[in-house]
């Protein structure tokens, strides 16, 4: 079956899947789970279940997939997708196609094999989802024009909102891969050095301006060679898929330290990565054009065709014991720089990609739909009302932030699940 055939909106699974569920048969995102009885396993999501790829392999459902070589079944019994990704794009596609075939309503191979089906299908409520990849490196871009203009206006004034380079290259910083955690992992309020307004000298203590950042990240599945740039027309061949990402930020620490070398301790204390990686193949029906770029990018960043994806995002906040409040619903396709441009620029100097690299979009904001409290509360000057009657300018201990995303067309919803994290008090 072709990639487009796997995305056919008429496909149905023999598993009961509610309408507008995040995980229909057209999606089949990849992740890693474990239970008390099972060690870490690779899986795909289907409806309210995870489908254990290790079990499918041991029952022989992948035996004729030559793309896997002699890697199975052990490649499906790992703590990350990295080993599977190293098998290459033909292996990713072969497994997704076979899983799609096995789940189709008119295919009885798995459906009528009670032992295999019972072992392979596990309710999502009964599993713990792990971080899907072991990040080799982490880069965070700054690709939302609305966000960059908002932040620039706050810190430099409207006349200098965008720095001279912003419309010429995808600005980014290298973050800390070791502090990227799985969804549901609590985030400890960081301590840091800060300069209070009007003060002559900094102080050290818990951040008072802790923030979230609503982002998407792409996962590198195919490496590149040191010293060899990736041409922009080949950039997407190196991307396995996308997942939700929250780049937690201590704004008071960040504002004091970021000149002249950029983000450091205000950023690297924790980032939350969504549990499910939605493949570019599953997102193919949602390709769309991005915003016009003026001035025209330099030749190595120029693209033809549609390299943005129509994805709806959502950020919500729930105080300890309180109800959830949706704070913003921006759109992913509004980013000024596409993932293809980000990757091509990243490697343009010969920097090599590694399997498992996480490259995040930067905060995603639209006019009137801002992906951070820094923007929503206008740098702490306009408190944001919550459903329980309280307000926020920055995050308080006990707050839980949850991010969600989906693409939808022709009655098919391709979702990313959610990524969440609760704020814990600073360490003593």
C-alpha positions as CSV (number, residue, x, y, z in Angstrom):
1,X,0.0,0.0,0.0
2,X,1.2,3.5,-0.7
3,X,1.5,6.2,1.9
4,X,-1.6,7.9,0.6
5,X,-3.6,4.6,0.8
6,X,-2.7,4.3,4.5
7,X,-4.2,7.8,5.0
8,X,-7.5,7.1,3.2
9,X,-10.3,8.5,5.2
10,X,-12.5,5.5,4.4
11,X,-10.2,3.0,6.2
12,X,-11.8,1.4,9.3
13,X,-10.2,-0.7,12.1
14,X,-11.8,-3.7,13.7
15,X,-11.2,-2.1,17.1
16,X,-13.9,0.2,18.2
17,X,-12.6,3.8,18.0
18,X,-14.8,6.8,19.0
19,X,-15.4,9.5,16.4
20,X,-12.8,12.2,16.4
21,X,-10.4,10.1,18.5
22,X,-6.7,11.2,18.4
23,X,-5.6,7.7,17.3
24,X,-7.6,6.3,14.3
25,X,-6.1,3.7,11.9
26,X,-4.9,6.6,9.7
27,X,-2.6,7.8,12.5
28,X,-0.6,5.0,14.1
29,X,2.0,7.1,16.0
30,X,5.0,5.5,17.6
31,X,5.9,5.5,21.3
32,X,7.4,3.5,24.1
33,X,5.5,2.1,27.1
34,X,5.9,-0.2,30.1
35,X,3.8,-2.0,32.6
36,X,4.5,-3.7,35.9
37,X,4.6,-7.0,34.0
38,X,6.4,-5.9,30.9
39,X,9.6,-4.0,30.4
40,X,9.9,-1.2,27.9
41,X,8.3,-2.0,24.6
42,X,7.8,-0.1,21.3
43,X,4.2,0.5,20.4
44,X,1.8,2.3,18.2
45,X,-1.4,3.9,19.4
46,X,-4.8,2.7,18.1
47,X,-7.9,4.1,19.7
48,X,-7.7,3.6,23.5
49,X,-5.0,0.9,23.2
50,X,-1.3,0.6,22.7
51,X,-0.3,-2.1,20.2
52,X,2.8,-3.9,21.5
53,X,5.2,-4.3,18.5
54,X,7.4,-6.7,20.4
55,X,4.4,-9.1,20.8
56,X,3.5,-8.8,17.1
57,X,7.1,-9.6,16.2
58,X,7.3,-12.7,18.5
59,X,4.1,-14.0,16.9
60,X,5.7,-13.7,13.5
61,X,3.6,-10.9,12.0
62,X,6.8,-9.1,10.8
63,X,8.7,-12.2,9.6
64,X,8.4,-11.3,5.9
65,X,9.5,-7.6,6.4
66,X,13.0,-7.8,4.9
67,X,13.5,-4.1,5.8
68,X,13.9,-5.1,9.5
69,X,16.8,-7.5,8.6
70,X,17.8,-9.5,11.7
71,X,16.9,-6.8,14.2
72,X,13.6,-8.2,15.4
73,X,12.2,-9.0,17.8
74,X,14.8,-7.3,20.0
75,X,14.6,-3.9,18.3
76,X,11.0,-3.6,19.7
77,X,12.1,-4.3,23.3
78,X,13.9,-1.1,24.0
79,X,13.6,2.1,26.1
80,X,13.5,4.3,23.1
81,X,12.7,4.4,19.4
82,X,16.4,5.2,18.5
83,X,17.4,1.6,17.5
84,X,14.2,1.3,15.3
85,X,14.9,4.6,13.7
86,X,18.4,3.6,12.8
87,X,16.9,0.9,10.5
88,X,15.9,3.6,8.2
89,X,12.8,5.0,6.5
90,X,12.0,1.8,4.6
91,X,11.7,-0.1,7.9
92,X,9.5,2.7,9.5
93,X,7.2,2.6,6.5
94,X,7.1,-1.2,6.3
95,X,6.1,-1.6,10.0
96,X,3.4,1.1,9.8
97,X,2.0,-0.5,6.7
98,X,1.9,-3.9,8.3
99,X,0.2,-2.6,11.4
100,X,-2.4,-0.8,9.3
101,X,-3.1,-4.1,7.4
102,X,-3.4,-6.0,10.7
103,X,-5.9,-3.5,12.1
104,X,-8.1,-3.1,9.1
105,X,-11.7,-4.2,9.6
106,X,-11.5,-6.8,6.8
107,X,-8.3,-8.4,8.0
108,X,-8.7,-11.4,10.3
109,X,-5.0,-12.2,10.9
110,X,-4.7,-10.6,14.2
111,X,-8.4,-10.1,15.0
112,X,-9.1,-13.8,14.9
113,X,-5.9,-14.8,16.7
114,X,-7.1,-14.5,20.3
115,X,-3.8,-15.2,22.0
116,X,-1.8,-12.7,19.9
117,X,-4.5,-10.0,20.0
118,X,-5.0,-10.3,23.8
119,X,-1.2,-10.1,24.4
120,X,-0.6,-7.3,21.9
121,X,-3.4,-4.9,22.8
122,X,-3.1,-3.1,26.1
123,X,-5.4,-0.3,27.4
124,X,-3.6,3.0,27.4
125,X,-4.9,3.6,30.9
126,X,-2.9,0.6,32.1
127,X,0.5,1.6,30.8
128,X,3.1,4.1,31.6
129,X,4.3,6.0,28.6
130,X,8.0,6.7,28.5
131,X,10.1,9.4,26.6
132,X,9.8,8.2,23.0
133,X,13.4,8.8,22.1
134,X,16.7,9.1,23.8
135,X,17.7,12.6,22.7
136,X,21.2,12.8,21.2
137,X,21.0,16.6,20.9
138,X,18.4,19.3,21.4
139,X,17.9,22.5,19.4
140,X,15.2,25.0,20.0
141,X,14.2,27.3,17.2
142,X,12.5,30.7,17.4
143,X,10.2,30.4,14.4
144,X,6.9,32.2,15.3
145,X,6.8,35.7,14.0
146,X,4.0,36.7,16.4
147,X,6.0,35.3,19.4
148,X,9.3,36.9,18.3
149,X,7.6,40.3,17.8
150,X,5.7,40.1,21.1
151,X,8.9,39.3,23.1
152,X,11.0,41.8,21.2
153,X,8.5,44.5,21.8
154,X,8.4,43.8,25.6
155,X,12.2,43.8,25.9
156,X,13.4,46.2,23.2
157,X,10.3,48.3,22.2
158,X,8.2,48.1,19.0
159,X,10.9,49.9,16.9
160,X,13.3,47.0,17.6
161,X,10.9,44.1,18.0
162,X,12.7,41.9,15.5
163,X,16.5,41.8,15.3
164,X,18.0,42.3,11.8
165,X,18.7,38.6,11.2
166,X,15.3,37.2,12.2
167,X,13.7,37.2,8.7
168,X,16.9,35.9,7.1
169,X,17.6,32.8,9.1
170,X,15.9,30.4,11.5
171,X,17.2,31.6,14.9
172,X,17.9,28.9,17.4
173,X,19.8,27.9,20.5
174,X,21.3,24.6,21.5
175,X,19.6,23.3,24.7
176,X,20.3,20.5,27.1
177,X,19.2,17.0,25.9
178,X,19.7,15.4,29.3
179,X,16.9,17.3,30.9
180,X,14.2,16.4,28.4
181,X,11.7,14.3,30.3
182,X,8.6,12.3,29.6
183,X,5.1,13.6,29.8
184,X,3.8,13.5,33.4
185,X,7.2,14.0,35.0
186,X,7.0,16.8,37.6
187,X,9.1,19.9,37.0
188,X,11.1,21.3,39.9
189,X,11.0,25.1,40.2
190,X,14.6,26.1,39.4
191,X,16.8,28.4,41.4
192,X,18.9,31.0,39.6
193,X,20.5,34.4,39.5
194,X,18.2,37.3,38.9
195,X,18.3,41.0,38.8
196,X,15.2,42.6,40.3
197,X,13.8,45.8,38.7
198,X,15.8,48.8,39.8
199,X,18.3,46.7,41.7
200,X,22.1,47.3,41.3
201,X,23.1,43.7,42.0
202,X,21.6,40.2,41.4
203,X,20.3,37.8,43.9
204,X,20.0,34.0,43.9
205,X,16.9,32.1,44.7
206,X,13.8,30.3,43.3
207,X,12.5,31.7,40.0
208,X,9.5,33.9,40.4
209,X,8.7,34.0,36.7
210,X,8.3,30.4,35.7
211,X,6.6,29.9,32.4
212,X,5.6,27.3,29.8
213,X,6.2,27.3,26.1
214,X,3.7,25.7,23.7
215,X,5.8,24.0,21.0
216,X,6.0,21.2,18.5
217,X,9.2,19.2,18.0
218,X,10.5,17.1,15.1
219,X,12.5,14.0,15.7
220,X,15.5,13.2,13.5
221,X,15.3,9.7,12.2
222,X,18.1,9.7,9.7
223,X,21.6,11.0,10.5
224,X,23.8,13.1,8.3
225,X,27.6,13.3,8.0
226,X,29.8,15.8,9.8
227,X,30.9,18.4,7.3
228,X,28.1,17.7,4.8
229,X,25.1,20.0,4.7
230,X,21.7,18.6,4.0
231,X,20.1,20.2,0.9
232,X,16.7,21.6,1.7
233,X,15.0,19.3,-0.8
234,X,16.3,16.4,1.2
235,X,15.6,17.8,4.6
236,X,12.3,16.0,5.3
237,X,13.9,12.6,4.5
238,X,15.8,13.0,7.8
239,X,12.6,13.7,9.9
240,X,10.8,10.7,11.4
241,X,7.8,12.7,12.8
242,X,6.5,15.3,15.2
243,X,5.5,15.4,18.8
244,X,4.3,17.9,21.4
245,X,7.0,19.8,23.4
246,X,7.0,22.2,26.4
247,X,10.2,24.1,26.8
248,X,9.7,25.3,30.4
249,X,11.4,28.7,31.0
250,X,12.4,30.8,34.0
251,X,11.9,34.3,32.6
252,X,13.7,36.2,35.4
253,X,16.8,34.0,35.1
254,X,16.6,34.1,31.3
255,X,16.4,37.9,31.1
256,X,19.4,38.4,33.3
257,X,21.7,35.8,31.7
258,X,20.8,35.8,28.0
259,X,23.0,38.7,26.9
260,X,25.4,38.2,25.2
261,X,25.3,34.4,24.6
262,X,21.7,33.5,24.8
263,X,19.6,31.1,26.9
264,X,21.3,28.9,29.5
265,X,20.1,28.1,33.0
266,X,16.8,29.8,32.5
267,X,16.0,27.0,30.0
268,X,17.9,23.9,30.7
269,X,16.3,22.7,33.9
270,X,13.5,20.8,32.2
271,X,11.7,20.3,28.9
272,X,8.7,17.9,28.4
273,X,8.4,15.7,25.3
274,X,5.1,14.2,24.2
275,X,4.8,10.4,24.3
276,X,3.6,9.9,20.7
277,X,5.6,10.7,17.6
278,X,3.2,11.2,14.6
279,X,5.0,10.3,11.4
280,X,5.3,12.7,8.5
281,X,3.6,10.1,6.4
282,X,0.5,10.3,8.7
283,X,0.5,14.1,8.3
284,X,0.8,14.1,4.5
285,X,-2.9,15.0,4.0
286,X,-2.4,18.1,6.1
287,X,0.4,19.8,4.1
288,X,-0.2,23.5,3.5
289,X,1.7,26.6,2.4
290,X,3.3,28.7,5.0
291,X,3.2,32.5,5.4
292,X,4.9,34.7,2.7
293,X,8.6,35.3,3.5
294,X,9.9,38.8,2.9
295,X,12.7,39.3,2.0
296,X,13.2,36.1,-0.1
297,X,15.4,33.7,1.8
298,X,18.9,32.9,0.5
299,X,19.0,30.1,-2.1
300,X,19.9,27.4,0.4
301,X,16.7,28.1,2.3
302,X,14.3,28.4,-0.7
303,X,11.7,25.6,-1.1
304,X,9.0,24.6,-3.6
305,X,5.8,22.9,-2.6
306,X,4.1,22.8,0.8
307,X,6.3,22.2,3.8
308,X,4.0,23.4,6.6
309,X,1.3,21.3,8.3
310,X,-2.2,22.4,9.4
311,X,-2.1,21.4,13.1
312,X,-4.3,22.9,15.8
313,X,-2.6,23.4,19.2
314,X,-3.9,24.0,22.7
315,X,-2.4,25.0,26.0
316,X,-4.3,24.7,29.3
317,X,-3.5,25.3,33.0
318,X,-5.0,23.6,36.0
319,X,-4.1,24.9,39.6
320,X,-3.6,22.3,42.3
321,X,-7.0,20.7,42.9
322,X,-8.7,23.1,40.5
323,X,-10.3,22.9,37.0
324,X,-8.5,23.3,33.8
325,X,-8.5,26.5,31.9
326,X,-7.7,26.6,28.1
327,X,-5.2,29.5,27.7
328,X,-4.6,29.5,23.9
329,X,-5.3,27.7,20.7
330,X,-2.7,28.8,18.1
331,X,-2.0,27.0,14.8
332,X,1.3,25.3,13.8
333,X,1.1,26.3,10.2
334,X,1.6,29.9,11.0
335,X,5.3,29.4,11.8
336,X,7.5,31.7,9.6
337,X,10.2,29.1,9.1
338,X,9.3,25.5,8.1
339,X,10.9,22.4,9.6
340,X,12.7,21.8,6.2
341,X,14.2,25.3,6.4
342,X,15.1,24.7,10.1
343,X,16.9,21.5,9.3
344,X,18.7,22.8,6.2
345,X,20.0,25.8,8.1
346,X,21.0,23.6,11.1
347,X,23.3,21.6,8.9
348,X,24.4,24.4,6.5
349,X,27.7,24.8,8.3
350,X,28.4,21.0,8.3
351,X,26.8,20.3,11.7
352,X,25.8,16.6,11.7
353,X,22.4,15.2,12.7
354,X,22.1,12.2,14.9
355,X,19.3,9.8,15.3
356,X,17.0,10.9,18.2
357,X,17.9,14.6,17.9
358,X,15.0,16.8,19.1
359,X,14.5,20.0,17.2
360,X,11.7,22.2,18.7
361,X,9.8,25.0,17.0
362,X,10.0,27.6,19.7
363,X,6.9,29.1,21.3
364,X,4.0,29.0,18.8
365,X,1.8,32.1,19.0
366,X,-0.9,33.6,16.7
367,X,-2.4,37.1,17.1
368,X,-4.7,36.7,20.1
369,X,-3.6,33.1,20.8
370,X,-0.3,33.3,22.7
371,X,1.7,30.2,23.6
372,X,3.3,31.4,26.8
373,X,2.3,33.3,30.0
374,X,5.0,35.9,29.2
375,X,2.8,37.0,26.3
376,X,-0.6,36.2,27.8
377,X,0.1,38.3,30.9
378,X,2.2,40.9,29.0
379,X,5.3,40.3,31.1
380,X,3.4,40.1,34.3
381,X,1.3,43.3,34.0
382,X,-2.1,41.8,33.0
383,X,-3.1,38.8,35.1
384,X,-4.8,35.9,33.2
385,X,-8.1,34.8,34.7
386,X,-8.6,31.0,35.5
387,X,-11.8,29.0,35.8
388,X,-11.5,28.8,39.6
389,X,-11.5,32.6,40.0
390,X,-7.8,32.9,40.5
391,X,-5.3,34.6,38.2
392,X,-1.8,34.0,36.9
393,X,1.0,36.1,35.6
394,X,3.5,33.2,35.9
395,X,3.2,29.6,37.2
396,X,2.7,28.7,40.8
397,X,3.8,25.6,42.6
398,X,1.1,22.9,42.1
399,X,0.1,24.2,38.7
400,X,-0.2,21.6,35.9
401,X,0.2,22.7,32.2
402,X,-1.1,20.4,29.5
403,X,-0.5,20.8,25.8
404,X,-2.5,19.1,23.0
405,X,-2.6,19.1,19.2
406,X,-4.4,17.5,16.3
407,X,-4.9,17.8,12.6
408,X,-8.3,17.2,11.1
409,X,-9.9,16.8,7.7
410,X,-12.5,14.6,5.9
411,X,-13.7,13.3,9.3
412,X,-10.3,12.0,10.3
413,X,-8.5,13.5,13.3
414,X,-4.8,12.8,13.6
415,X,-3.9,13.6,17.2
416,X,-0.7,13.8,19.3
417,X,-2.2,12.9,22.7
418,X,-1.0,15.3,25.3
419,X,2.1,16.4,27.2
420,X,1.7,17.6,30.8
421,X,3.8,18.5,33.8
422,X,3.2,19.8,37.3
423,X,5.3,22.4,39.0
424,X,7.0,21.3,42.3
425,X,8.5,23.7,44.8
426,X,12.2,24.6,44.5
427,X,14.7,22.2,46.1
428,X,15.8,23.2,49.6
